[in-house]
């Protein structure tokens, strides 16, 4: 049976709008003006990178103060409102019934990851739920995929990695994993590139049952 390693944000849950609104809330509270282009700027930066950028824009707080407030808002949202993406719950249950081994690897911290999966009722479907923090590195490091496969007990080539981020997909493939891209509105401009990179590309989670 297949072994899957899933991303979380934009793959299992529709969290990117929440992420963006949380980030912009900090600017609103500090009365810092911005335009629509800021979303593309901050999306790849992560919490610390975004905090540093906000200080450049004029937010008069430390990186620690800004990231602490971001995390506070994100925990609130992930614990209460972030929804699963279309057909995720039903598809995961069917894959599990088929005997597939399911795992999660995400850049999100356990503070947001764990309560969200538990609220959605899908946490028990996964053998492992990992944040990059558990490995001490990021998804930009090919070694994280090799180490994840090792912890699963499989060769890296036996694991199917699914992510909506083209850079993560490229890195996982370079590490030797089978890679499926999945559509998310936040990465719509990279669809063609992801189709070139990945073995498969899906627009809806339920398509996994047809592969």
Secondary structure, DSSP 8 states (H G I E B T S, - for coil): --EEEE--BTTTB--HHHHHHHHHHHHHHTT----TTHHHHHHTTHHHHHHHHHHHHT--S-HHHHHHHHHHHHHHHHHHT--B-TTHHHHHHHHHHTT-EEEEEESS-HHHHHHHHHHHT-GGG-SEEEEGGGTTS-TTSHHHHHHHHHHHTS-GGGEEEEES-HHHHHHHHHHT-EEEEE--GGGGGGHHHHHHHSSEEESSGGGGGG-
